[in-house]
Amino acid sequence: MFPKPGKLSGEPGAESGEQNHATRADALVRGRNLGRACGGARAHVSRASRGGAATSAFTLPEVIIGATLGSVILLAILTTFLFMGRSGANASNYITMEQEARRGLERFSEDVRMASGIAWTNNTYVTLTIPHAADSGTDSVVYFYDTTAGSSTYHCFLRRGPDPTTGVATTATLIRNVQSFEFARWMIGSTGQALNDFGTKQLQIRLTIRTQSQTVVAATNLVISARYILRNKT
C-alpha cells in the first residue's frame, strides 16, 4: 500500500499554512491585549470621574454667603410667623371681649326695662325690683362690680338674683377682666343726672375691659352702653 499523497513539511505549501496559522494567532493575541488596554483606559476614566465628583465642594466664601442668606430667610419666616400669631391672639381677645360685653349688656338691659323700682347703693352697686309676669310678686336683682381683692370674681361685673329661665337664685358672672366700672343714673326728658332713686328713670354703664395674653400686648376695650329706660317705674 502506498501512503496517500500529501504535502511534506519541507514543501512550499506546508510553510505557507504554518505562517497563516501563526499570523492568526498573533492577531488574536494583539486583539486581546488591545481589549485589555481599552478596558483599563475606561476603568481609569471612570475612576478619575468618580474621584473628581467626590472631591468637589463649595469654597469658603460660598459657604459663608449661603449661610448668611439662609439665616436671613429663616429670620424673616420666623418674624412673620410670630407677627401672625400675635395678631391672631389679639383678634381673639377682642372678639371674646365684645361677645361678653354684648351678652352682659343685653341681660342688664332686659332687667332694667322690666324694673319697677331701683335702689342705688353707689356707682358700682344697684338693686332692681323686677315684677313677676304671672302674679303680683317681685324679685330683687342686684348688679354690681366686684372690687374685693382675692375674690374669685375680682374685677367682674355680676348679676345676683333669680335666673330668668329657672327661677333659681344664682350669682352669674356677666363680664370678666373689667378694669374700671361705673353706673350712671339719669332723669327722663332731661340731660342732667338723677340725684336720687325717685328721679332715676334711666341707667347707663361705662366700663373698660382689658385682656392680657402671654407674649401679646394687652387688648383694651372701652364700653359705653345706651341709656336704658325703666319703663315700669312710676
PyMOL commands that set and color helices and strands:
alter all, ss='L'
color gray80, all
select helices_A, chain A and resi 12-55+60-114
alter helices_A, ss='H'
color red, helices_A
select strands_A, chain A and resi 117-122+125-131+138-145+157-162+169-175+178-186+202-213+216-224+228-229
alter strands_A, ss='S'
color yellow, strands_A
deselect
rebuild
show_as cartoon
